Amino acid sequence: MFGGMAGFIAAGIAIAICVAGDRAAKRREMVFRDRYGSFEGFRGQVDPERIRGVRRRSGDVAAIKAVREEHPCVSLVTAKRYVDELPV
């Protein structure tokens, strides 16, 4: 009986975490749209020379992290796309 209750509680917690994550992602998308409008609008707000420098010194992961630190409403996917498309 107790094992079933623990499983039920764990499932409830997992669902709550998923719902909270989905809400955060939707909020981030809304802020991104309001602030930049599009990926091109976002691209125009980033300092490409700074990100290139980070990329040269420390690699792609550090460059993605630098983009997200400078623009916290940007998703990991968008930051990675920016770094991947940044001319060397």
Buried (B, 14 or more C-beta within 10 A) or exposed (E): EEEEEEEEEEEEEEEEEEEEEEEEEEEBEEEBEEEBEEBEEBBEEBEEEEBBEBBEEEEEEBBBBBBBEBBEBBEEEBBBBBBEEBEE
